[in-house]
Amino acid sequence: MRIGVLCSGGDAPGMNPCLRSIIRTACILDVEVYGIRRGYEGLLNEEFYPGENGTHVMGLRSVSGLSKVGGTILRSSRSQRFTEPSGLNHAAKVLHKYGFDALIAVGGNGTQKGALALSTVWDGQVIGIPATIDNDLYGTDFTIGFATAVDTAVEAVDKLRDTAGSHELMFFVEVMGRHCGDIALSTAIASGAEIAFIPEAEESSERIVGKLKKIKEAGKTSVIAIVAEGDEHGGAFAVQQLLKEAGNPFESRAVVLGHVLRGGSPVAADRILASELGNFAVSAIIQGESGKMVGTIKHELTLTPIEECVSRHRTVDTEQLRLLQIVAS
């Protein structure tokens, strides 16, 4: 059996440990794995990661030491050609040309949509692995990269807290999350932020300013607000201006963490999750599964139809929203 694996869309810490797990599992099962470089675009261009012994087949040494490495050695990209019928058909021809029996697609929502589309024109097996810092894919409690992104954000907020206290400022800290506020919410709880702005919860400027005035009257001189980029009011700068116009009693600054959240060595939780899902993906293929995404729900490994994963959005835990209101009061 021959399996292809690619990473597509935004990179996420843990993609490399996931690849390591896929290769190590495949070697034990005597399955060949080709690493496809630069995602779906690389598939169209027939770009493969150098294997061992002059072949395209990746072996044990190909992934040695990858547990601690951020990003993805396969590289990643977004492919406009792959979204078109001609591109999909060409991708299927490439897969047939090299004798692939299955494809593992590692990435977020766009990657899984691509895998689903490919399955309509190619008769091989397709399995998705959720890897995106946004944690917005339905079918899993956690996506690869989320835990590391939160840790990175918390570290940055801890540093900003020092400056906020020294200059008696309010910081609006923008984190990624267009459709799901998980990064913002988890960062707010872990960093002790006073406020979180997320897509799933509407907040009026009047109510927030009222809260800020009470905070100041209570003697607090600095405040941290975490803003998800997909918040209804906009990003950090938009929220900062909105609250200023509504009478924010604090002088403020806005900071956008942006792509820094995607980088860095994956934390232990992401390394473990990536290893579990990589191993499970290969096992699922051996068992004849296709058109599904692997995940974990309540600590149990799961398989969910990719169509369901991309048609629904995972939302934040309402209990965490309640928790933030309590600990930030």
Protein Blocks (a to p, Z undefined) as FASTA:
>chain_A
ZZddddehjddehjlmmmmmmmmmmmmnopacdddehijmlmmnopacddeehiabdcfk
lmgoklmpgcjfkbpaddfklmpmklmmmmmmmmmmnopabdcdeddfklmmmmmmmmmm
ccbdcddddddfklpaghiabdghjlmmmmmmmmmmmmmmmmmmmnopadddddehfkbc
klmmmmmmmnopabdcdfklccdfklmmmmmmmmmmnopabdcddddfkbmnbpfklmmm
mmmmnopabdcddddfklmlmgccddfklmmmmmmmmmmmmmmmmnopahiacddeehia
cdddfklmmmpccdddfklmmmmmmmmZZ
